[in-house]
Amino acid sequence: MATLEIAPRDARTRAGAYARLANLYFYDYYLCVLVVWALLAQSVRLDGRTLATMTLVVLGWVGVVAATVTFDDVTGYRDGSDDRNYSPDQAVLRNRANKPLITGELSLSQALRFGYAAMAAGALLWGLAIAVAPHQPLWAAPVAAFVLLISVQYSYGLKISYHRGQELVLLLSPGLMVLVPFGLLTGEVTGLIVVESYLFGLWSLLVSLYSNLNDLDGDRAAGRKNLATTCRPATYRRVVAAISATETVAILAAPAFGAVSWWFAAFLIPVLLIRARQLWHGLGRGEFLTARKLGINAHRIGTISLIIANLALTH
């Protein structure tokens, strides 16, 4: 009887470890489909093929992201960077328990098997999404395949993030996952969706740019070459400030070029206010993990603002 009582608890514990390995608590990436859904005409928002396509896209994206972060943890465990970057003295703003490899809850072989299974599931689900979608523009499948390839090789395989490609992947992968479902559901690319794709990717990037400042010593020791480890500190701060400024430019560009009403910019004022605080804490005061947390808040509030703006202004 004791064995029967312990086994379910062990299974739940193991499932929780895999969920943390997959970063399922960080749901921000998956909100991309809601941004797209809010841009659709009311007549197709609840259409069966629309909902099926969106569901398959987001489930596939969960698989791709799970594989990406799993392989990233495998590499971080092997080179010791996660052990340094998630040291106990940073527990207030960065939880070591979210790294089940360094806590010993999962083995390296278990993580690798999980990563490959998640990648395969993601690819299969995206293939099904393209098959059932109302539209199949010729560029959608290659772009989805590109996202999968650069994502899973972020820190594994080609190890793009170790060879000066980190920031580009962080911008492109989530950004293109706004563009792809919009193409599958409408068959077109508009100026507004390009702006929103850029913003969605940028919000992801503006979290990691501050994490990289905090992780500088660990990343250098691991041989990771990104902007933070290869630029002088003053240069990097100017780069972060310049990248942050493109957010305002993109928000103003959408109405300036007639893609949407000027009210669009007003909906996103809360994001710009948070961004100003992020710059102050991150670049002004050197509080990098606080700036990272503000970036996460900006991502979430920005996504909600986009959804509301799209529902209010585009139809």
Secondary structure, DSSP 8 states (H G I E B T S, - for coil): -HHHHHHHHHHHHHHHHHHHHTTTT--GGGGHHHHHHHHS-HHHHT-HHHHHHHHHHHHHHHHHHHHHHHHHHHHHHHHSHHHHHT-GGGTTTS-GGG-TTTTTSS-HHHHHHHHHHHHHHHHHHHHHHHHHSS---TTHHHHHHHHHHHHHTSSSTT-GGGBT-HHHHHHHHHHHHHHHHHHHHHS---HHHHHHHHHHHHHHHHHHHHHHHHTHHHHHHHT-BSHHHHS-HHHHHHHHHHHHHHHHHHHHHHHHTTSS-THHHHHTHHHHHHHHHHHIIIIIS--HHHHHHHHHHHHHHHHHHHHHHHHHH--
